[in-house]
Amino acid sequence: MTTRFFSQILSNYEVFVSELVLTEIRAAPDTELRDRLMKLVNPFQVLSVSSNAEALSREYLKYLSIPEADALHVAIASVEGINYLVT
């Protein structure tokens, strides 16, 4: 499903991936899965984890009951003006 989503849907959009996502992929213990995921995201532009995104994620955590990593994903998208966030 993920491969189909990447090839059929995402090809219609300008796609970004955050450095946070790359870090999460690199931490995957399954080397085959890690390699496949890195190949999938390789063409995407990389967004850094900025200090503004970190500060905004802390604000989100004050009001939302979500994991810290999720708050940072949302904050990066917000700071960078990303219209859609896919997880």
N, C-alpha and C positions, 0 to 999 in steps of 0.2 A: 504494500500500500504506500509506504513512504517513497519508494522509487517511482511509482506511478505518479504520486503527487508532485514530486520534484520535476518529472519530465513533462507532465501534462498541464499542470497549474502554474507552477513557479516560472515557467518559461515566458509567461505573459507579464511578468513583473520585474522591476529592478530589485534584486534581492541582496540583502545584507546579512551578515552573521557577526556576532560579537566575539571579542576575544574570550569572553567568559564561556561561550559555547565551545570554542576551540579547546579551551582548558578542560572542559568537561569531557569532550571527545577523547582527548589525549589520555585521560585518566581511566578510560574503559579498559577493563582487564582482558577482554576478548580481543586479541590482536586482529583477527579477521574482520570483526565488526568495526573496530577502530579504523582500520584501513579503508573499509567501504564508506564509512561516514565521512572521513577526511576527503575522500575522492568526491563525494557528493557536494560537500561545501566548498571545495577548492575554488570554484569559479566565482564565489560570492565576495563582495567587498567586505572588508573587516572593519568593524567599529570597535574603538578602544573603550576600556572601562575608565571613564573620566572621573575626576573628583566631583563634578557636578552630578553625575549619575550616582555616585556613591552617596552623596548628601541627600539626593532625592529619594533613594532607596530607604535611607534611614527614616525619612519623613513618612513614606508609605508604611513602614513597619509600625509606626506609632498608631496608625488607624486601621490597618488591615491585618487579619490573621492569616498570613501567608508565609511560606519559607523565605529565609533571607535571600537565597539565590534567585527565587522567583521575583522578589521585589527588585533585585538588581537588574534582572532581565527587562522588566517593565520600565524601570527608570532609564536604562540605556535607550530603549525604544522611544521613550518620551523626550529625553534630552536631544536625541538625534532627529526628531520629527518623523519617525517611522509610523506609517498609517496602519499597518497590520502587523501583529505579532503572532507567529506560529510556534507552537511548542509541541 
